[in-house]
Amino acid sequence: MNIFEHHLSEIRKIILSEKDFLKLQDIENLKGVNLEIPPEQFNFDLSCNIAMVLGKKNMINPKTLALKFKDIFLAKINNFSEIDIAGPGFLNIKLSKSALLNNIKTILNNNEVYGSFKSSETYNIEFVSANPTGPMHVGHCRGAIYGDVLSNLLIFNGNNVTKEYYINDYGGQIKNFVESVHLRIIENKYKKKFPKKENLYPGLYIKDIAEKIIKENKNTDFKNFEKNFEFLKKQSLIASMEMIKKDLKLLGITHDNFSSETDIVNKDLVNKAVNKLKEKKFVEEGFLEPPKGESDNNWKKIKRLIFKSTLFGDDTDRALQKNDGSWTYFANDVAYHMDKVDRNYKNLINILGADHTGYIKRITAAVSALSENKIKLNCKVCQLVKLYKNGEPFKMSKRAGDFISAQDLLNEVEKDQIRFMMLYRSNDVELDFDFDKVKEKTKDNPVFYVQYAYARIHSILRTLNLNLLDKINLSEGNISFNEIEKKIIRKVFEWPKIIESSSRKFDLHKIPFYLYELSTLFHAYWSKGNEDKSYKFIENKKIKRTEILSIINLVALVIQNGMGILGVSLPKKM
């Protein structure tokens, strides 16, 4: 149920029925016409820009048109009780009592899906995809939560979503990782000191992996690295991914599918992807220009296969081969994305870390080329997270080695606090995460304040011996809403707009921010009873007015749906 679409449909019908009277051009095309909640100072339910849109198309003063529309709408649309013209020609609309009640009833009857809009597309959302060479760090947490919540949001709207993790288990960093594990095994089993050597992983978690492998393979002779490499690689990656999956589970995150870079290479998909691009004339043999900042003299020109990514919006064409003729990491990624294209997803989304911004154009170009522009890859970047404790930057973990791990974060604060606050700012700006703030039980802690609003509602219901969403007898004849109740109702009406905007633009921060604003309005509504007894909710263990029940149910169901999308729990007692 979207009241904006419902009432906009009424406006469209009336405009078309009055087209002969209005004598306006392009009246059938009402693109750009919308309904919004007007600023609070106007004290109206809806605001429409139709006079500005059609006024511009027809070169008519919007205010002149607005006056005509006002008279027509009030005469023809029973759901509108009052209209005022504001600013350059906005129509500020008050809904009739019956329209207000019908909207409320419809929301309450469609409580579990309120805010959603119908969609049935297929999505593959790849997120986290941390190198399996160590634990997840705090930056991965932000991307992981963003990807998980985006998946929840799209599922809420009826879409089919696959949550995918791409394991980067191929290349030099894996060899260094396995060597580090091997040397820790040698240290543990044969008492040979772990060397100080570049490219090795120093974190204590490597010791844990080594000990696990020793325990499970007591009779194995580990001395020969080359001989044991494939076995150690397999065992090390299993142990590492178990560690990562455990951290993800603690954050409330699971994936539907795990893809492996090694599998992509072993299945010869890189050759297949390159050949596919060759057939389409998007790959050629040639020479690359030297990178920016590198002189021609220092740059060795070698003939290699080059993907013509500039045809698809990239800044420069990209090498598919290294100097020695082997495939680049980019070529492997092209093959992986060909695999995703071949799995027939309509939409591909990659959630990337802050250090991958420069990678977006080339991989989106590859997807466009592979799919003949039928599939668009949408990449969202999650910027860095800065952690603070006691007003000071939080120090990195010794166990992780040189970064703050997900486990460090989980040791300090709960999953709910992490999930909510990681989304409280837009993904494309840096986030300051203060451990002390998210533990406060005050208005300044958004996640607490939203949870507390929900718990407070349940406390009221327990006092009344009622359950959430019990049938409420709303009758037009004997019901009216005070100004603070109307503010809350308008805020509740706004929820489908928040969902739609968040879904189309992937602006997930709008959801927790909205929930905090709604909860703030509710707490103010409840607190009003401490100042003015006429605003008290309960008297002699009975609800004073039916309107109050409708308000607390509206607030509760929106919080319920919103926190469900965020994956944050809602205690009934606090």
PAGUTI-345086 format. One line per 2 residues: number of its first residue (from 1); their letters; for each residue x, y, z of C-alpha. Coordinates in steps of 0.25 Angstrom, whole numbers. Layout:
BEGIN
NUM = A = X Y Z ~ ...
# end
This chain:
BEGIN
1 = MN = 0 0 0 ~ 6 13 -5
3 = IF = -3 25 -2 ~ 5 34 -11
5 = EH = 2 25 -23 ~ -12 23 -19
7 = HL = -15 38 -18 ~ -7 41 -30
9 = SE = -15 32 -38 ~ -28 39 -34
11 = IR = -21 52 -38 ~ -17 46 -52
13 = KI = -32 41 -54 ~ -38 55 -51
15 = IL = -28 62 -60 ~ -30 53 -72
17 = SE = -45 55 -70 ~ -44 70 -70
19 = KD = -34 71 -82 ~ -45 78 -91
21 = FL = -47 88 -80 ~ -33 90 -77
23 = KL = -28 91 -91 ~ -14 87 -88
25 = QD = -3 81 -96 ~ 4 68 -93
27 = IE = -6 65 -82 ~ -6 50 -84
29 = NL = 9 50 -80 ~ 10 53 -65
31 = KG = 24 49 -63 ~ 30 57 -52
33 = VN = 17 59 -45 ~ 18 54 -31
35 = LE = 13 54 -17 ~ 21 57 -5
37 = IP = 19 60 10 ~ 20 75 11
39 = PE = 29 82 21 ~ 24 81 35
41 = QF = 21 96 36 ~ 10 95 26
43 = NF = 2 85 34 ~ -4 77 22
45 = DL = -4 63 18 ~ 1 63 4
47 = SC = 8 73 -6 ~ 7 72 -21
49 = NI = 15 79 -32 ~ 6 76 -44
51 = AM = 4 91 -46 ~ 19 94 -48
53 = VL = 20 82 -57 ~ 9 85 -66
55 = GK = 11 100 -65 ~ 25 99 -70
57 = KN = 21 90 -82 ~ 10 100 -86
59 = MI = 17 113 -82 ~ 6 116 -72
61 = NP = 9 123 -58 ~ 8 111 -49
63 = KT = 0 118 -39 ~ -11 121 -49
65 = LA = -12 106 -52 ~ -11 103 -37
67 = LK = -24 111 -35 ~ -31 103 -46
69 = FK = -26 90 -40 ~ -30 94 -26
71 = DI = -45 96 -30 ~ -45 83 -39
73 = FL = -39 74 -28 ~ -48 79 -17
75 = AK = -60 77 -26 ~ -57 64 -32
77 = IN = -48 57 -21 ~ -56 53 -9
79 = NF = -43 49 -2 ~ -38 63 -2
81 = SE = -44 72 9 ~ -35 85 8
83 = ID = -25 90 -2 ~ -15 102 -1
85 = IA = -6 108 -11 ~ 9 109 -6
87 = GP = 22 115 -12 ~ 22 115 -27
89 = GF = 10 106 -28 ~ 10 94 -19
91 = LN = -3 89 -16 ~ -3 85 -1
93 = IK = -14 75 2 ~ -22 71 14
95 = LS = -28 57 14 ~ -43 56 18
97 = KS = -45 48 31 ~ -50 36 23
99 = AL = -38 36 14 ~ -29 37 26
101 = LN = -36 25 33 ~ -36 17 20
103 = NI = -21 19 18 ~ -19 15 33
105 = KT = -28 2 32 ~ -21 -2 19
107 = IL = -7 -1 25 ~ -11 -9 38
109 = NN = -18 -20 29 ~ -5 -21 20
111 = NE = 4 -20 32 ~ 15 -30 28
113 = VY = 17 -24 14 ~ 14 -9 17
115 = GS = 24 -1 9 ~ 28 -11 -1
117 = FK = 26 -10 -16 ~ 24 -21 -25
119 = SS = 36 -26 -33 ~ 41 -40 -37
121 = ET = 54 -38 -43 ~ 67 -47 -41
123 = YN = 79 -41 -34 ~ 93 -46 -31
125 = IE = 99 -38 -20 ~ 114 -41 -18
127 = FV = 119 -36 -5 ~ 130 -38 5
129 = SA = 139 -46 -4 ~ 151 -44 6
131 = NP = 164 -50 3 ~ 164 -64 10
133 = TG = 178 -61 15 ~ 173 -56 29
135 = PM = 161 -51 37 ~ 151 -41 33
137 = HV = 155 -27 36 ~ 145 -16 40
139 = GH = 144 -10 26 ~ 139 -24 22
141 = CR = 128 -23 33 ~ 123 -10 27
143 = GA = 122 -16 13 ~ 117 -29 18
145 = IY = 105 -23 26 ~ 102 -13 14
147 = GD = 101 -25 4 ~ 93 -33 14
149 = VL = 83 -22 16 ~ 82 -19 2
151 = SN = 78 -33 -1 ~ 68 -33 10
153 = LL = 62 -20 4 ~ 61 -26 -10
155 = IF = 55 -39 -4 ~ 45 -30 4
157 = NG = 40 -25 -10 ~ 38 -39 -16
159 = NN = 51 -41 -23 ~ 59 -53 -25
161 = VT = 73 -51 -19 ~ 86 -59 -18
163 = KE = 96 -55 -8 ~ 110 -58 -13
165 = YY = 124 -59 -8 ~ 136 -59 -17
167 = IN = 148 -66 -11 ~ 161 -60 -17
169 = DY = 168 -73 -15 ~ 178 -72 -26
171 = GG = 191 -65 -28 ~ 203 -60 -21
173 = QI = 196 -56 -8 ~ 191 -70 -6
175 = KN = 205 -76 -8 ~ 210 -66 3
177 = FV = 199 -70 12 ~ 201 -85 11
179 = ES = 216 -83 13 ~ 213 -75 26
181 = VH = 204 -86 31 ~ 215 -96 27
183 = LR = 226 -89 34 ~ 217 -88 47
185 = II = 215 -103 46 ~ 230 -105 45
187 = EN = 232 -95 57 ~ 221 -103 65
189 = KY = 225 -117 61 ~ 240 -116 58
191 = KK = 244 -104 67 ~ 249 -96 56
193 = KF = 247 -81 58 ~ 238 -74 49
195 = PK = 246 -65 40 ~ 245 -50 38
197 = KE = 242 -50 24 ~ 235 -40 14
199 = NL = 221 -45 9 ~ 219 -54 21
201 = YP = 206 -53 29 ~ 210 -50 44
203 = GL = 197 -51 50 ~ 195 -60 62
205 = YI = 183 -66 55 ~ 193 -73 46
207 = KD = 197 -81 58 ~ 183 -85 60
209 = IA = 182 -90 46 ~ 195 -98 47
211 = EK = 191 -104 61 ~ 178 -109 55
213 = II = 185 -115 43 ~ 195 -122 52
215 = KE = 184 -127 61 ~ 176 -133 49
217 = NK = 188 -139 42 ~ 197 -144 54
219 = NT = 205 -154 45 ~ 208 -145 34
221 = DF = 223 -141 30 ~ 221 -126 27
223 = KN = 236 -123 25 ~ 235 -122 9
225 = FE = 227 -110 6 ~ 226 -112 -9
227 = KN = 222 -127 -7 ~ 211 -122 3
229 = FE = 207 -110 -4 ~ 194 -114 -10
231 = FL = 190 -121 3 ~ 193 -110 11
233 = KK = 186 -100 2 ~ 174 -108 3
235 = QS = 174 -109 18 ~ 178 -95 21
237 = LI = 167 -89 12 ~ 157 -98 19
239 = AS = 161 -93 32 ~ 162 -79 28
241 = ME = 148 -79 21 ~ 142 -86 34
243 = MI = 148 -74 42 ~ 142 -64 32
245 = KK = 128 -71 32 ~ 128 -71 47
247 = DL = 130 -56 48 ~ 119 -54 37
249 = KL = 110 -63 45 ~ 112 -55 57
251 = LG = 108 -42 49 ~ 95 -49 45
253 = IT = 101 -52 31 ~ 100 -64 22
255 = HD = 103 -66 7 ~ 95 -74 -3
257 = NF = 107 -77 -12 ~ 122 -78 -11
259 = SS = 130 -76 -24 ~ 145 -79 -25
261 = ET = 155 -72 -33 ~ 163 -85 -34
263 = DI = 151 -93 -40 ~ 149 -82 -50
265 = VN = 164 -84 -55 ~ 163 -99 -54
267 = KD = 150 -100 -62 ~ 158 -92 -73
269 = LV = 147 -81 -72 ~ 158 -70 -74
271 = NK = 161 -75 -88 ~ 146 -76 -91
273 = AV = 143 -62 -87 ~ 155 -56 -95
275 = NK = 150 -64 -107 ~ 136 -59 -105
277 = LK = 141 -45 -105 ~ 150 -48 -117
279 = EK = 138 -53 -125 ~ 131 -40 -122
281 = KF = 144 -32 -127 ~ 146 -26 -113
283 = VE = 160 -32 -111 ~ 172 -29 -120
285 = EG = 187 -31 -119 ~ 194 -18 -117
287 = FL = 203 -10 -108 ~ 199 -2 -95
289 = EP = 203 12 -93 ~ 212 14 -80
291 = PK = 204 17 -67 ~ 203 31 -63
293 = GE = 216 36 -56 ~ 224 25 -63
295 = SD = 234 30 -74 ~ 234 24 -88
297 = NN = 249 20 -86 ~ 245 11 -74
299 = WK = 233 5 -80 ~ 235 -8 -87
301 = KI = 225 -9 -99 ~ 221 -24 -100
303 = KR = 210 -29 -110 ~ 199 -35 -102
305 = LI = 184 -37 -102 ~ 176 -25 -99
307 = FK = 162 -23 -95 ~ 156 -11 -103
309 = ST = 149 -6 -90 ~ 148 9 -95
311 = LF = 137 4 -104 ~ 129 3 -92
313 = GD = 132 15 -84 ~ 145 12 -78
315 = DT = 157 22 -77 ~ 167 13 -84
317 = DR = 168 -1 -90 ~ 172 -12 -81
319 = AL = 182 -23 -82 ~ 178 -37 -81
321 = QK = 192 -43 -81 ~ 204 -40 -72
323 = ND = 218 -38 -78 ~ 221 -53 -77
325 = GS = 208 -56 -85 ~ 200 -62 -73
327 = WT = 186 -56 -70 ~ 185 -44 -61
329 = YF = 176 -43 -49 ~ 166 -35 -57
331 = AN = 165 -46 -68 ~ 161 -56 -56
333 = DV = 151 -46 -52 ~ 145 -45 -66
335 = AY = 144 -60 -66 ~ 137 -60 -53
337 = HM = 127 -49 -57 ~ 124 -57 -70
339 = DK = 120 -68 -61 ~ 110 -59 -54
341 = VD = 105 -54 -67 ~ 103 -68 -72
343 = RN = 95 -71 -60 ~ 84 -62 -65
345 = YK = 83 -52 -54 ~ 76 -39 -59
347 = NL = 84 -31 -49 ~ 98 -32 -44
349 = IN = 103 -24 -32 ~ 117 -24 -26
351 = IL = 119 -18 -12 ~ 134 -13 -12
353 = GA = 143 -7 -2 ~ 149 7 -2
355 = DH = 162 2 -9 ~ 154 -3 -21
357 = TG = 148 10 -27 ~ 158 10 -38
359 = YI = 154 -4 -42 ~ 139 -1 -45
361 = KR = 140 4 -59 ~ 148 -7 -65
363 = IT = 139 -18 -59 ~ 126 -11 -62
365 = AA = 131 -10 -77 ~ 134 -25 -77
367 = VS = 120 -29 -72 ~ 114 -19 -83
369 = AL = 123 -26 -94 ~ 120 -40 -89
371 = SE = 105 -38 -88 ~ 104 -29 -101
373 = NK = 99 -18 -92 ~ 87 -26 -87
375 = IK = 92 -27 -73 ~ 97 -15 -64
377 = LN = 107 -17 -53 ~ 105 -8 -42
379 = CK = 116 -6 -32 ~ 115 1 -19
381 = VC = 127 5 -11 ~ 127 5 5
383 = QL = 137 15 10 ~ 146 13 22
385 = VK = 142 11 36 ~ 149 18 47
387 = LY = 147 12 61 ~ 148 20 74
389 = KN = 148 16 89 ~ 149 26 101
391 = GE = 150 37 90 ~ 163 31 84
393 = PF = 165 23 72 ~ 163 8 75
395 = KM = 176 0 73 ~ 179 -11 64
397 = SK = 178 -25 67 ~ 191 -33 70
399 = RA = 184 -46 67 ~ 180 -41 53
401 = GD = 194 -35 50 ~ 192 -21 45
403 = FI = 178 -18 45 ~ 165 -18 53
405 = SA = 157 -31 52 ~ 143 -33 52
407 = QD = 145 -41 64 ~ 151 -29 71
409 = LL = 138 -21 68 ~ 129 -33 72
411 = NE = 137 -33 85 ~ 133 -19 88
413 = VE = 119 -17 84 ~ 107 -26 80
415 = KD = 102 -30 66 ~ 90 -21 66
417 = QI = 98 -8 69 ~ 108 -12 58
419 = RF = 98 -15 48 ~ 90 -2 50
421 = MM = 101 8 52 ~ 109 2 40
423 = LY = 97 7 32 ~ 94 20 39
425 = RS = 103 28 29 ~ 103 27 14
427 = ND = 112 16 9 ~ 120 26 0
429 = VE = 125 34 12 ~ 135 30 23
431 = LD = 128 25 36 ~ 133 28 50
433 = FD = 128 17 60 ~ 129 21 74
435 = FD = 128 9 84 ~ 124 17 95
437 = KV = 113 24 88 ~ 106 11 83
439 = KE = 106 6 97 ~ 98 18 103
441 = KT = 84 16 107 ~ 80 30 102
443 = KD = 73 38 91 ~ 87 40 85
445 = NP = 89 25 82 ~ 79 23 70
447 = VF = 79 7 71 ~ 75 8 85
449 = YV = 65 18 83 ~ 58 10 72
451 = QY = 58 -2 80 ~ 53 5 92
453 = AY = 41 11 84 ~ 37 -3 81
455 = AR = 39 -9 95 ~ 31 3 100
457 = IH = 19 0 91 ~ 19 -15 96
459 = SI = 19 -10 110 ~ 7 -2 107
461 = LR = 0 -14 101 ~ 4 -23 113
463 = TL = -3 -13 122 ~ -15 -13 113
465 = NL = -15 -28 112 ~ -14 -26 97
467 = NL = -5 -32 86 ~ 1 -24 74
469 = LD = -9 -22 63 ~ -21 -27 70
471 = KI = -33 -22 62 ~ -36 -8 65
473 = NL = -50 -2 63 ~ -47 11 55
475 = SE = -60 18 52 ~ -61 31 45
477 = GN = -72 37 53 ~ -65 37 67
479 = IS = -50 38 64 ~ -41 50 62
481 = FN = -26 52 63 ~ -18 63 70
483 = EI = -6 70 63 ~ 5 61 69
485 = EK = -3 48 64 ~ -5 55 50
487 = KI = 11 57 50 ~ 13 42 53
489 = IR = 3 38 43 ~ 9 46 32
491 = KV = 23 40 36 ~ 17 26 35
493 = FE = 11 30 21 ~ 25 33 17
495 = WP = 30 19 19 ~ 28 14 5
497 = KI = 35 26 -1 ~ 47 22 8
499 = IE = 47 8 3 ~ 45 12 -12
501 = SS = 57 22 -11 ~ 66 12 -4
503 = SR = 63 1 -13 ~ 65 9 -26
505 = KF = 77 16 -22 ~ 82 6 -12
507 = DL = 83 18 -1 ~ 81 8 11
509 = HK = 85 19 21 ~ 71 25 19
511 = IP = 65 13 26 ~ 71 14 40
513 = FY = 71 29 39 ~ 56 29 36
515 = LY = 53 19 47 ~ 61 28 57
517 = EL = 52 40 53 ~ 39 32 54
519 = ST = 44 27 68 ~ 47 41 73
521 = LF = 33 45 69 ~ 27 34 76
523 = HA = 35 36 89 ~ 31 51 89
525 = YW = 17 47 87 ~ 18 37 99
527 = SK = 25 48 108 ~ 15 58 105
529 = GN = 6 51 115 ~ 16 55 126
531 = ED = 14 69 123 ~ -1 69 120
533 = KS = -10 58 126 ~ -20 59 114
535 = YK = -9 53 106 ~ -8 41 115
537 = FI = -9 28 108 ~ -15 19 119
539 = EN = -25 22 130 ~ -30 11 140
541 = KK = -23 1 131 ~ -31 4 119
543 = IK = -27 12 107 ~ -32 26 107
545 = RT = -35 28 92 ~ -36 17 81
547 = EI = -27 27 73 ~ -15 24 82
549 = LS = -16 9 79 ~ -16 12 64
551 = II = -4 21 65 ~ 5 11 74
553 = NL = 1 -1 64 ~ 5 8 52
555 = VA = 18 11 58 ~ 21 -3 63
557 = LV = 19 -9 50 ~ 27 0 42
559 = IQ = 39 -2 52 ~ 37 -17 51
561 = NG = 38 -17 36 ~ 49 -7 36
563 = MG = 58 -14 46 ~ 54 -27 39
565 = IL = 61 -22 27 ~ 73 -17 35
567 = GV = 74 -30 42 ~ 73 -24 56
569 = SL = 66 -31 67 ~ 54 -24 74
571 = PK = 53 -28 89 ~ 39 -26 95
573 = KM = 45 -22 108 ~ 57 -13 111
# end
